Amino acid sequence: MKKAIILLACWAVAFGGKGMETDFMPLAAIDGGWKSERIQVYDNNETANLMTLLKAFHTAWPTEAVQSLIDEAGDRLFVSNDVTDCDDCSGHTYLDLEDFNCASFDDGMLGTQRIEARTYERENGHTLFAICLEETNVGQMPFCCFYDYDPATCTMTPEEVPYAGLKRKWSDSRIDYYLGFEYDLTLIVHETSPNGEDWFHHYYYNGMRHVYNHSGENSYTLDNDEDEMDDMGWPQE
């Protein structure tokens, strides 16, 4: 009976609330406001997948990049499109719901708006949802949003970013974020000095959250030991 009531509440949220937005928000507004708003989610399963949570986030905080990803992905579980080899693509779209529950979008040759999203299973039955956003044409520095999704209440609750209190190696460095590479769930904060030097802060996932592990000159370690990353834009060693 309790489960039925919860499911009916989720249906009410889905069909009684606002629909998918078409008026996109400036990333600066999202950066300044996402921590103040919980997000209701419609999901009739025990756990929501990445696209379910991404669409819920997009309803609350709509962006052009997420809309493009949703439009190009459709109902597919795996997508890898690039404007250089796809006439109908608005940018580089990557989605994997089959193995790694991750997605990314970069509007290709324009190079203005980029997003990366991923989910992580939590030991308490919840899901951790993370999304990183960047808009280079307006000088918006990259930032990330982290939410706990509770399937019992169909609610995404904002939580503190794991790298709060980060000690930078260089006070005037540029910061980028990477949410994990395939089975490696390590969150990496990538510092770049004004002189182009790289420094990587590693936060390992312990089953509930990312915790600081170490910092150094290396990013992810590839299985094939090649000194380059794939076309999703992961940092080089």
SETORDREN-424831 format. One line per 2 residues: number of its first residue (from 1); their letters; for each residue x, y, z of N, C-alpha, C. Coordinates in Angstrom, 2 decimals, padded with zeros to 5 digits. Atoms other than C-alpha are relative to their C-alpha. Layout:
N
NUM	A	X Y Z X Y Z X Y Z ~ ...
END
This chain:
237
1	MK	000.83 -001.19 000.00 000.00 000.00 000.00 000.87 001.25 000.00 ~ -000.90 -001.14 -000.08 002.81 002.40 000.92 000.69 000.23 -001.33
3	KA	-000.67 -000.13 001.28 004.60 001.66 -002.36 -000.95 000.56 -001.05 ~ 000.98 -000.50 000.96 001.40 002.33 -004.30 -000.22 001.49 000.18
5	II	000.17 -001.42 -000.28 000.97 005.71 -002.58 001.17 000.80 -000.53 ~ -001.19 -000.67 000.50 004.55 006.66 -003.42 -000.03 000.10 -001.51
7	LL	000.05 000.01 001.46 004.07 005.65 -007.05 -001.03 001.00 -000.51 ~ 001.02 -000.97 000.40 000.86 007.71 -007.31 000.50 001.41 000.18
9	AC	-000.57 -001.33 -000.23 002.69 010.70 -005.84 000.97 000.36 -001.11 ~ -000.96 -000.25 001.08 005.40 010.34 -008.46 -000.74 000.30 -001.31
11	WA	000.79 -000.27 001.21 002.78 010.19 -011.24 -000.57 001.41 000.05 ~ 000.57 -001.34 -000.14 001.21 013.37 -009.85 001.04 001.06 -000.31
13	VA	-001.08 -000.94 000.28 004.54 015.14 -009.96 000.29 000.05 -001.49 ~ -000.36 000.07 001.41 005.20 013.94 -013.49 -001.00 000.71 -000.89
15	FG	001.00 -000.52 000.92 001.92 015.04 -015.02 -000.68 001.27 000.52 ~ 000.60 -001.22 -000.53 000.92 017.88 -012.72 000.98 001.15 000.05
17	GK	-001.01 -001.04 -000.07 004.21 019.78 -012.73 000.29 000.56 -001.37 ~ -000.34 -000.62 001.27 005.87 021.82 -015.42 000.66 -001.02 -000.92
19	GM	-000.58 000.90 000.98 006.97 020.06 -018.62 001.44 000.37 -000.29 ~ -001.37 -000.27 000.40 010.34 020.05 -020.33 000.11 001.44 -000.49
21	ET	-000.13 -001.41 000.34 011.51 023.65 -020.60 000.66 000.18 -001.35 ~ -000.68 -000.38 001.23 012.51 025.34 -023.81 000.76 001.31 000.18
23	DF	-000.73 -001.22 -000.31 013.73 028.59 -022.23 001.20 -000.38 000.86 ~ -001.20 000.47 -000.68 017.30 027.82 -021.29 000.50 001.04 001.00
25	MP	-000.50 -000.88 -001.05 018.90 029.24 -018.17 001.49 000.23 -000.17 ~ -001.44 -000.23 -000.01 022.32 030.90 -018.00 000.67 -000.92 001.01
27	LA	-000.68 000.90 -000.92 024.83 028.55 -016.42 000.36 000.70 001.30 ~ -000.32 -000.75 -001.22 025.77 031.30 -013.95 -001.17 -000.06 000.99
29	AI	001.17 000.08 -000.86 022.19 031.20 -012.61 -000.13 -001.39 000.62 ~ 000.04 001.37 -000.54 022.34 027.42 -012.23 001.08 -000.18 001.06
31	DG	-001.11 000.09 -000.95 025.72 027.64 -010.51 -000.36 000.64 001.34 ~ 000.35 -000.71 -001.22 024.29 030.10 -008.00 -001.24 -000.51 000.70
33	GW	001.28 000.35 -000.59 020.98 028.38 -007.37 -000.29 -001.46 000.23 ~ 000.39 001.41 -000.02 021.10 024.60 -007.70 -000.05 -000.60 001.41
35	KS	-000.04 000.57 -001.35 021.90 023.94 -004.02 -001.26 000.30 000.80 ~ 001.16 -000.45 -000.77 018.67 025.62 -002.90 -001.30 -000.72 -000.37
37	ER	001.25 000.58 000.49 016.16 023.43 -004.75 000.08 -001.52 -000.13 ~ 000.15 001.43 000.23 015.19 019.79 -004.41 -000.82 -000.22 -001.26
39	IQ	000.65 000.29 001.27 013.92 018.12 -007.57 -000.82 -001.27 000.13 ~ 000.86 001.17 000.02 010.97 015.75 -007.84 000.19 -000.75 -001.31
41	VY	-000.28 000.86 001.14 011.38 012.81 -010.23 -001.14 -000.98 -000.18 ~ 000.93 001.09 000.28 008.90 010.54 -011.96 000.80 -001.23 -000.40
43	DN	-000.70 001.24 000.33 010.19 006.97 -011.98 -000.79 -001.15 000.58 ~ 000.80 001.11 -000.50 008.21 003.75 -011.72 000.83 -001.26 000.25
45	NE	-000.88 001.12 -000.33 011.22 001.57 -010.99 000.60 000.22 001.37 ~ -000.65 -000.14 -001.30 013.10 000.91 -007.80 001.15 001.01 -000.06
47	TA	-001.08 -000.96 000.15 016.04 002.90 -009.14 -000.15 000.70 -001.35 ~ 000.09 -000.76 001.24 016.09 005.64 -011.76 001.34 -000.07 -000.72
49	NL	-001.26 000.01 000.73 018.64 005.50 -014.55 000.48 001.43 -000.24 ~ -000.62 -001.31 000.21 020.87 008.35 -015.64 -000.92 000.95 -000.76
51	MT	000.82 -000.89 000.80 018.50 009.73 -018.29 -001.23 000.48 000.76 ~ 001.13 -000.42 -000.81 015.57 009.78 -015.86 000.39 001.18 000.88
53	LL	-000.44 -001.07 -000.89 017.55 011.93 -013.43 000.47 001.22 -000.77 ~ -000.45 -001.13 000.82 019.11 014.04 -016.17 -001.19 000.81 -000.50
55	KA	001.19 -000.71 000.46 015.67 014.89 -017.56 -000.67 000.76 001.15 ~ 000.56 -000.70 -001.16 014.45 015.78 -014.05 000.82 001.25 000.31
57	FH	-000.87 -001.16 -000.21 017.46 018.07 -013.58 -000.29 001.05 -001.07 ~ 000.24 -000.92 001.11 016.74 019.61 -017.00 -001.33 000.73 000.16
59	TA	001.28 -000.66 -000.25 013.14 020.34 -016.00 000.17 001.16 000.97 ~ -000.24 -001.05 -000.98 014.40 022.35 -013.03 001.00 001.04 -000.49
61	WP	-001.09 -000.87 000.43 017.53 023.79 -014.66 000.31 -000.26 -001.48 ~ -000.14 000.33 001.42 017.16 023.69 -018.48 001.21 000.67 -000.66
63	TE	-001.15 -000.52 000.75 020.24 024.11 -020.68 -000.07 -000.52 -001.43 ~ -000.01 000.39 001.41 020.81 023.94 -024.41 000.74 -001.31 -000.20
65	AV	-000.80 001.21 000.18 023.46 021.22 -024.07 -000.78 -001.25 000.41 ~ 000.77 001.16 -000.45 021.23 018.85 -022.07 -001.16 -000.26 -000.94
67	QS	001.09 000.19 000.95 018.33 019.46 -024.45 000.49 -000.68 -001.27 ~ -000.56 000.62 001.20 020.55 018.58 -027.41 000.32 -001.47 000.24
69	LI	-000.32 001.40 -000.33 021.72 015.40 -025.68 -001.28 -000.83 000.04 ~ 001.27 000.71 -000.09 018.13 014.38 -024.90 -000.61 -000.22 -001.38
71	DE	000.58 000.10 001.33 016.98 015.10 -028.45 000.72 -001.05 -000.85 ~ -000.76 000.93 000.83 019.78 013.10 -030.06 -000.01 -001.42 000.55
73	AG	-000.01 001.33 -000.60 019.69 010.20 -027.59 -001.33 -000.72 -000.20 ~ 001.30 000.65 000.11 015.95 009.57 -027.80 -000.17 -001.08 001.05
75	DR	000.20 001.13 -000.92 015.13 006.18 -026.26 001.15 -000.99 -000.03 ~ -001.11 000.93 000.13 018.48 004.61 -027.09 000.80 -000.13 001.29
77	LF	-000.82 000.26 -001.17 020.72 003.06 -024.45 001.46 000.35 -000.24 ~ -001.39 -000.35 000.32 023.97 003.85 -026.28 000.02 000.91 -001.22
79	VS	-000.14 -000.95 001.10 024.85 006.82 -028.49 001.43 000.52 -000.01 ~ -001.29 -000.65 000.16 028.17 008.06 -029.84 000.00 000.73 -001.33
81	ND	000.11 -000.81 001.21 027.69 010.88 -032.35 000.96 001.18 000.06 ~ -000.89 -001.15 000.09 029.99 013.65 -033.52 -000.38 000.80 -001.23
83	VT	000.37 -000.84 001.14 029.31 016.61 -035.81 000.89 -000.28 -001.21 ~ -000.90 000.27 001.13 032.28 015.50 -037.94 -000.40 -001.23 -000.79
85	DC	000.42 001.20 000.74 030.64 012.18 -038.88 -001.50 -000.24 000.07 ~ 001.45 000.14 -000.12 026.93 012.84 -038.36 -000.64 001.30 -000.46
87	DD	000.57 -001.22 000.57 025.04 015.33 -040.55 -001.09 000.61 000.86 ~ 001.13 -000.49 -000.79 022.11 015.58 -038.13 000.36 000.31 001.45
89	CS	-000.40 -000.21 -001.40 024.14 016.01 -034.94 000.31 001.47 000.26 ~ -000.29 -001.38 -000.37 024.30 019.36 -033.16 001.32 000.11 000.74
91	GH	-001.27 -000.01 -000.71 027.45 018.37 -031.31 000.42 -001.42 000.30 ~ -000.47 001.32 -000.40 029.41 015.48 -029.86 -000.87 -000.50 001.15
93	TY	000.90 000.58 -000.99 026.86 013.36 -027.98 000.47 -001.40 000.35 ~ -000.38 001.35 -000.45 027.85 010.34 -025.89 -000.94 -000.40 001.13
95	LD	000.88 000.54 -001.04 025.49 008.19 -023.82 000.24 -001.49 000.12 ~ -000.14 001.43 -000.24 026.03 004.80 -022.22 -000.82 -000.37 001.23
97	LE	000.84 000.50 -001.09 023.20 003.35 -020.15 000.15 -001.50 000.17 ~ -000.15 001.45 -000.04 024.27 -000.24 -020.82 001.03 -000.44 001.02
99	DF	-001.11 000.43 -000.85 027.51 -000.38 -018.85 000.40 001.00 001.08 ~ -000.68 -000.93 -000.91 028.72 002.84 -017.25 -000.87 001.14 000.50
101	NC	000.91 -001.04 -000.48 025.69 005.15 -016.74 000.64 001.39 -000.04 ~ -000.64 -001.30 000.17 027.45 008.20 -018.14 -000.47 000.64 -001.30
103	AS	000.40 -000.73 001.20 026.69 010.90 -020.71 000.81 001.27 -000.08 ~ -000.68 -001.27 000.18 028.40 013.92 -022.21 -000.47 000.63 -001.30
105	FD	000.33 -000.73 001.22 027.70 016.61 -024.77 000.93 001.20 -000.11 ~ -000.81 -001.17 000.33 029.95 019.18 -026.42 -000.49 000.47 -001.35
107	DG	000.63 -000.43 001.25 028.50 021.37 -029.14 001.00 000.16 -001.13 ~ -000.86 000.21 001.15 031.31 020.42 -031.44 000.87 001.17 -000.36
109	ML	-000.90 -001.01 000.52 033.03 022.98 -033.59 -000.23 001.37 000.63 ~ 000.24 -001.27 -000.68 031.35 025.87 -031.79 000.71 000.04 001.34
111	GT	-000.76 000.13 -001.24 032.82 024.64 -028.52 -000.43 000.93 001.11 ~ 000.42 -000.96 -001.01 030.68 026.83 -026.30 -000.57 -000.63 001.26
113	QR	000.64 000.59 -001.18 028.63 024.59 -024.00 000.31 -001.49 000.07 ~ -000.40 001.40 -000.21 029.72 021.28 -022.53 -000.62 -000.49 001.29
115	IE	000.49 000.60 -001.24 028.11 018.95 -020.00 000.50 -001.44 000.08 ~ -000.34 001.40 -000.27 029.06 015.63 -018.44 -000.81 -000.44 001.20
117	AR	000.84 000.47 -001.09 026.77 013.55 -016.23 000.25 -001.48 000.26 ~ -000.22 001.40 -000.35 027.01 010.26 -014.38 -000.79 -000.32 001.27
119	TY	000.61 000.46 -001.24 025.23 008.21 -011.72 000.89 -001.05 000.65 ~ -000.77 000.96 -000.79 026.77 006.09 -008.96 -000.97 -000.67 000.97
121	ER	000.86 000.72 -000.93 024.96 003.38 -007.00 000.51 000.20 001.43 ~ -000.36 -000.16 -001.41 024.89 003.95 -003.24 -000.39 -001.24 000.78
123	EN	000.20 001.22 -000.78 025.05 001.20 -000.64 -001.34 -000.02 000.72 ~ 001.28 -000.06 -000.71 021.82 002.42 001.00 -001.20 -000.10 -000.95
125	GH	001.09 000.12 000.95 019.77 001.87 -002.18 -000.32 001.29 -000.73 ~ 000.17 -001.28 000.69 019.91 005.53 -003.23 000.94 000.06 -001.21
127	TL	-000.88 -000.24 001.14 021.64 006.90 -006.33 000.63 001.38 000.13 ~ -000.68 -001.29 000.06 024.24 009.66 -006.50 000.02 000.45 -001.45
129	FA	000.01 -000.59 001.34 023.72 011.90 -009.54 000.92 001.20 -000.01 ~ -000.91 -001.14 000.13 026.42 014.31 -010.69 -000.04 000.51 -001.43
131	IC	-000.08 -000.61 001.32 026.52 016.75 -013.59 000.95 001.19 000.06 ~ -000.94 -001.11 000.12 029.29 019.14 -014.64 -000.34 000.79 -001.25
133	LE	000.39 -000.86 001.11 028.62 022.12 -016.90 001.05 001.08 -000.22 ~ -000.95 -001.05 000.35 030.72 024.67 -018.75 -000.51 000.73 -001.23
135	ET	000.33 -000.79 001.18 030.07 027.51 -021.20 001.15 000.96 -000.27 ~ -001.26 -000.72 000.20 033.28 028.87 -022.66 -000.17 001.34 -000.68
137	NV	000.13 -001.25 000.75 031.92 031.63 -024.87 -000.35 001.19 000.88 ~ 000.29 -001.09 -000.93 030.82 033.67 -021.84 000.95 -000.01 001.19
139	GQ	-000.98 000.04 -001.07 033.77 032.78 -019.65 -000.49 -000.67 001.26 ~ 000.53 000.69 -001.17 031.68 030.62 -017.31 000.93 -001.15 000.38
141	MP	-000.87 001.06 -000.46 034.04 028.47 -015.27 -000.80 -001.28 000.21 ~ 000.71 001.25 -000.24 033.12 024.78 -015.06 -000.43 -000.14 001.45
143	FC	000.47 000.29 -001.35 031.09 023.69 -012.05 -000.80 -001.29 -000.05 ~ 000.73 001.26 -000.07 029.35 020.52 -010.87 -001.11 000.09 001.03
145	CF	001.12 000.11 -000.93 026.08 019.71 -009.12 -000.11 -001.47 000.42 ~ 000.12 001.36 -000.54 025.64 016.65 -006.88 -001.33 -000.14 000.73
147	YD	001.29 000.26 -000.61 022.32 015.13 -005.80 -000.07 -001.44 000.51 ~ 000.39 001.33 -000.47 021.16 012.20 -003.71 -001.41 -000.27 -000.49
149	YD	001.34 000.38 000.42 018.21 010.43 -005.34 -000.54 -001.09 000.90 ~ 000.68 000.96 -000.88 015.84 008.64 -002.92 -001.18 -000.59 -000.76
151	PA	001.10 000.60 000.77 013.62 006.16 -004.82 -001.30 -000.11 000.78 ~ 001.22 000.11 -000.80 011.17 005.99 -001.91 -000.84 001.27 -000.07
153	TC	000.72 -001.27 000.06 010.25 009.66 -002.28 000.08 000.66 -001.38 ~ -000.19 -000.55 001.35 011.22 010.23 -005.95 000.58 001.41 000.06
155	TM	-000.55 -001.33 -000.24 013.34 013.17 -004.78 001.51 000.02 -000.18 ~ -001.43 -000.27 000.09 016.76 014.49 -005.76 000.31 001.16 000.95
157	TP	-000.35 -001.00 -001.00 018.32 016.39 -002.85 001.43 000.47 -000.22 ~ -001.37 -000.49 000.19 021.35 018.66 -003.41 000.87 -000.33 001.20
159	EE	-000.94 000.21 -001.10 024.42 017.82 -001.38 001.33 000.65 -000.33 ~ -001.26 -000.71 000.15 027.83 019.34 -000.84 000.90 -000.71 -001.01
161	VP	-000.94 000.60 000.95 030.38 018.82 -003.60 001.14 -000.63 000.79 ~ -001.03 000.71 -000.78 033.08 016.35 -002.50 001.32 000.74 000.09
163	YA	-001.26 -000.72 000.00 035.92 018.74 -003.32 -000.09 001.37 000.69 ~ 000.10 -001.24 -000.77 034.68 021.56 -001.06 001.23 000.13 000.90
165	GL	-001.21 -000.19 -000.78 037.71 023.04 000.65 001.25 -000.45 -000.71 ~ -001.17 000.41 000.78 040.05 021.99 -002.16 001.16 000.97 000.20
167	KR	-001.21 -000.81 -000.12 043.60 023.21 -001.62 000.71 000.00 -001.35 ~ -000.60 -000.10 001.32 044.86 024.45 -004.95 001.52 000.02 000.08
169	KW	-001.45 -000.08 000.11 048.44 024.01 -006.03 000.42 001.39 -000.45 ~ -000.24 -001.36 000.47 048.26 027.36 -007.82 -001.26 000.83 000.26
171	SD	001.15 -000.81 -000.39 046.00 030.15 -006.57 -000.79 000.51 -001.20 ~ 000.66 -000.54 001.19 045.20 031.37 -010.11 -000.17 -001.06 -001.08
173	SR	000.13 001.09 000.97 044.80 027.97 -011.77 -001.41 -000.09 -000.55 ~ 001.30 000.35 000.55 041.98 026.89 -014.04 -000.40 -001.37 000.55
175	ID	000.49 001.25 -000.56 039.79 024.08 -012.67 -000.95 -000.67 -000.99 ~ 000.92 000.83 000.78 038.11 021.28 -014.67 -000.34 -001.24 000.83
177	YY	000.47 001.15 -000.76 036.20 018.24 -013.46 -000.28 -001.17 -000.93 ~ 000.24 001.22 000.76 035.99 014.61 -014.68 -000.64 -001.03 000.93
179	LG	000.85 000.79 -000.88 033.39 012.19 -013.32 000.29 -001.49 -000.02 ~ -000.32 001.42 000.00 035.09 008.86 -013.95 000.15 -000.53 -001.40
181	FE	-000.28 000.59 001.31 036.34 006.71 -016.79 -000.36 -001.47 000.04 ~ 000.50 001.38 000.04 034.38 003.49 -017.48 -000.19 -000.52 001.43
183	YD	000.23 000.58 -001.33 034.60 001.29 -014.35 000.70 000.78 001.11 ~ -000.67 -000.83 -000.99 036.88 003.81 -012.63 -000.94 001.14 000.39
185	LT	000.95 -000.99 -000.47 034.51 005.93 -010.53 000.68 001.20 000.65 ~ -000.76 -001.09 -000.60 037.26 008.32 -009.44 -000.44 001.34 -000.56
187	LI	000.23 -001.39 000.39 036.28 011.98 -009.50 001.35 000.71 000.00 ~ -001.27 -000.71 000.10 039.20 014.10 -010.69 -000.26 001.49 -000.16
189	VH	-000.04 -001.44 000.17 039.66 017.82 -010.19 001.34 000.34 -000.65 ~ -001.19 -000.25 000.81 042.12 018.98 -012.84 000.37 001.48 000.08
191	ET	-000.53 -001.37 -000.06 044.18 022.08 -012.15 000.97 000.23 -001.16 ~ -000.96 -000.42 001.02 046.02 023.91 -014.92 000.55 001.36 000.39
193	SP	-000.62 -001.26 -000.39 048.49 026.62 -014.00 000.00 000.97 -001.17 ~ -000.11 -000.97 001.10 048.84 029.86 -016.03 001.09 -000.36 -001.00
195	NG	-001.08 000.43 000.89 051.99 028.26 -017.50 -000.29 -001.31 -000.70 ~ 000.38 001.24 000.68 050.12 025.16 -018.66 000.39 -001.27 000.73
197	ED	-000.33 001.20 -000.78 051.26 022.78 -015.90 -001.28 -000.64 000.52 ~ 001.18 000.75 -000.43 048.80 020.06 -014.85 000.19 -000.60 001.39
199	WF	000.01 000.61 -001.32 047.90 018.80 -011.39 -001.38 -000.59 000.22 ~ 001.26 000.72 -000.10 045.19 016.23 -010.58 -000.29 -000.41 001.44
201	HH	000.46 000.38 -001.34 043.26 015.79 -007.32 -000.99 -001.16 -000.15 ~ 000.79 001.22 000.15 041.77 012.28 -006.99 -000.92 -000.21 001.20
203	YY	001.00 000.30 -001.02 038.58 011.54 -005.06 -000.61 -001.36 -000.33 ~ 000.47 001.36 000.27 037.76 007.83 -004.81 -001.42 -000.20 000.54
205	YN	001.37 000.27 -000.42 034.20 006.53 -004.53 -000.02 -001.19 000.96 ~ -000.03 001.04 -001.02 033.63 004.49 -001.36 -001.31 -000.76 000.15
207	GM	001.29 000.67 -000.07 030.14 003.22 -002.11 -001.13 000.92 000.45 ~ 000.98 -001.00 -000.41 028.40 006.29 -000.71 000.32 001.39 -000.54
209	RH	-000.41 -001.34 000.42 030.44 009.35 -001.68 001.45 -000.02 -000.46 ~ -001.39 -000.15 000.39 033.71 010.55 -003.14 000.79 000.62 001.15
211	VY	-000.86 -000.50 -001.07 036.50 011.06 -000.61 001.40 000.23 -000.57 ~ -001.32 -000.35 000.51 039.89 012.64 -001.17 001.00 -001.13 000.23
213	NH	-001.01 001.04 -000.11 042.72 010.18 -001.85 001.41 000.55 -000.16 ~ -001.34 -000.54 000.21 045.73 011.96 -003.32 -000.02 001.02 -001.13
215	SG	-000.20 -000.94 001.11 047.02 014.63 -005.71 001.35 -000.28 -000.65 ~ -001.26 000.25 000.68 049.72 014.38 -008.33 -000.06 000.39 -001.47
217	EN	-000.14 -000.38 001.40 050.82 014.74 -011.94 -000.79 -000.89 -000.95 ~ 000.69 000.96 000.87 048.82 011.75 -013.29 -001.51 000.07 000.18
219	SY	001.46 000.05 -000.07 045.14 011.53 -014.15 -000.42 -001.47 000.06 ~ 000.40 001.40 000.02 043.39 008.24 -015.00 001.12 -000.86 -000.58
221	TL	-000.94 000.96 000.56 045.49 005.17 -015.72 -000.75 -000.89 -000.96 ~ 000.66 000.80 001.02 044.50 003.47 -018.95 000.50 -001.44 000.02
223	DN	-000.39 001.40 000.04 044.50 -000.30 -019.30 001.06 -000.27 -001.05 ~ -000.96 000.25 001.08 046.49 -000.07 -022.54 001.25 000.87 000.12
225	DE	-001.17 -000.82 -000.30 048.97 002.42 -021.06 000.35 001.00 -001.10 ~ -000.26 -001.01 001.01 048.60 004.78 -024.03 -000.04 001.38 000.64
227	DE	-000.05 -001.34 -000.57 049.45 008.40 -023.32 -001.00 000.92 -000.70 ~ 001.05 -000.81 000.56 046.17 009.66 -024.74 -001.33 -000.55 000.47
229	MD	001.30 000.41 -000.47 042.51 009.57 -023.83 -000.95 -000.10 -001.18 ~ 000.92 000.19 001.11 039.43 008.78 -025.87 -000.65 001.31 -000.39
231	DM	000.56 -001.22 000.56 037.27 011.22 -027.78 -001.07 000.64 000.87 ~ 000.91 -000.65 -000.92 035.09 012.02 -024.77 000.68 001.17 000.70
233	GW	-000.67 -001.16 -000.55 037.74 014.52 -023.72 000.64 -000.22 001.35 ~ -000.65 000.24 -001.28 039.28 012.79 -020.71 001.42 000.54 -000.03
235	PQ	-001.32 -000.63 -000.01 042.55 014.37 -019.60 001.11 -001.00 -000.34 ~ -001.16 000.84 000.31 045.91 013.04 -020.79 000.80 -000.25 001.26
237	E	-000.90 000.30 -001.11 048.39 011.40 -018.48 001.09 001.04 000.10
END
